[in-house]
Amino acid sequence: VQKLWDKRETQLKRVLKNTAGMYGDLEGIIGSTLPKIEALELEGEINDGE
């Protein structure tokens, strides 16, 4: 059973990585008009050096 869960976890990580990559590609083409997807956002705030 654990082996099946490990395989599923690997598949889910691959899907998330590929989705993030596709989103990045689309953002590069479309620009900032592409809606944000909360699930792909980094956790925490970025201060931009302020």
Secondary structure, DSSP 8 states (H G I E B T S, - for coil): -HHHHHHHHHHHHHHHHHHHHHHHHHHHHH-TTS---GGGS-SS---TT-
